[in-house]
Amino acid sequence: MAKPLPIASRDFPESVLGSRLPVLVEFATSRCPACHRLEPILSRLADEYEGRVTFGRVDVEENPDLGDLFQIRAVPTIVLFKDSEAVDGAIGAPSAAAVRSLINANLGCGAPRQSGLG
């Protein structure tokens, strides 16, 4: 199972803004229970969308400048980047179906391979 790639401030311009693929970034902290609940959902979705969407994770305690830049006020927050722009997002720990809907609505990439997640 794929895991979202850890992204640090120094990597963000290339890994997210410079990506040819859309990137779904989870802004989180290591102490956040909801963030830990979201991890397996994002890992499964990373497998389903492999080759079409990249998944990343920013620890806002280790990279507070990114939290400030994107006005992250609660964790987890997910933000979808496409063509170097933040195009959509959600605050909290959305269901797999809600994340799929967010991705599909913004990318028109069609249904992913199904994993059985709700």
Residue pairs with C-beta under 8 A, 6 or more apart in sequence:
1 43
1 44
1 46
1 47
2 43
2 46
2 47
2 50
2 55
3 39
3 43
3 46
3 55
4 24
4 26
4 39
4 42
4 43
4 46
4 55
4 56
4 57
5 15
5 54
5 55
5 56
5 57
6 56
6 57
6 58
6 59
7 15
7 16
7 25
7 56
7 57
7 58
7 63
8 58
8 62
8 63
9 63
9 65
9 66
12 58
12 63
12 66
15 23
15 54
15 56
16 23
16 25
16 56
16 81
17 81
17 84
18 84
19 54
19 81
21 51
21 52
21 53
21 54
22 52
22 53
22 54
22 80
22 81
22 82
22 103
22 106
22 107
23 53
23 54
23 55
23 56
23 80
23 81
23 82
24 42
24 45
24 53
24 54
24 55
24 56
24 78
24 79
24 80
24 81
24 99
24 103
25 55
25 56
25 57
25 58
25 78
25 79
25 80
25 81
26 35
26 38
26 42
26 55
26 56
26 57
26 58
26 76
26 77
26 78
27 58
27 60
27 66
27 67
27 70
27 72
27 75
27 76
27 77
27 78
27 79
28 35
28 38
28 57
28 58
28 59
28 60
28 75
28 76
29 35
29 59
29 60
29 61
29 75
30 59
30 61
31 61
32 75
32 76
34 75
34 76
34 92
34 93
35 75
35 76
35 93
37 93
38 76
38 78
38 93
38 94
41 93
41 95
41 96
41 99
41 117
42 55
42 57
42 78
42 99
43 55
44 96
44 115
44 117
45 55
45 96
45 99
45 100
45 103
45 112
45 115
45 117
46 53
46 55
47 113
47 115
48 100
48 112
48 113
48 114
48 115
49 55
49 103
49 109
49 112
52 107
52 109
52 112
53 103
53 107
53 109
58 66
58 67
60 66
60 67
60 72
60 75
66 72
70 77
70 79
70 86
73 91
74 91
74 92
76 91
76 92
76 93
77 89
77 90
77 91
77 92
78 89
78 90
78 94
78 99
78 102
79 86
79 88
79 89
80 86
80 87
80 88
80 89
80 102
80 103
80 106
81 87
82 106
82 107
87 106
88 102
88 105
88 106
89 102
90 98
90 99
90 102
94 102
95 118
96 115
96 117
96 118
97 117
97 118
100 111
100 112
103 109
103 112
104 110
104 111
